[in-house]
Amino acid sequence: MSTARHLATLEQLCARPFADEGSVRSAPEGSAGPGFHLALLASSGAPAGERAAVTEEFAALREALAVVLELRWGPAEHVSLWSAFVRAEEARIAGTGEAVEEPWRSLSASVPDVLLWRRADRWIALGTAERETEQPVRLLALATAVDPP
């Protein structure tokens, strides 16, 4: 897990143009769609018994990256995605509730909160995907033109 590599990925997300409407790309290293890029910075295949320790390790990695980014971009806003997750689940299960736009709907399904910066025409978010216990813990970076929920 190289900080320099993660910072380079984040800089690429800030510069890369967004996909056209209707275009979606998914790959092991991330995905992209209209108005967003989602990058996998790190992933752990730790056994279930080690999940808590790995989650703490990834949270520390996110915070370390945030320290460097705050020197470059200024302070991050800490944003909970809990209400977006609840609204998206209500809409999915019961057909009620307020719709949550992508990429925030998908991100909130696995990431409880993000550190968020505004960079020119996009939002940059860092989050630790830990909600889906059947998936490995992941550190994700999002660049999007879609306002946060």
Secondary structure as UniProt FT lines:
FT   HELIX           3..15
FT   TURN            21..22
FT   STRAND          25..27
FT   TURN            28..29
FT   STRAND          30..34
FT   STRAND          36..44
FT   HELIX           48..50
FT   HELIX           51..73
FT   STRAND          77..80
FT   HELIX           82..93
FT   TURN            102..103
FT   HELIX           104..110
FT   STRAND          113..119
FT   TURN            120..121
FT   STRAND          122..129
FT   TURN            133..134
FT   STRAND          137..144
//
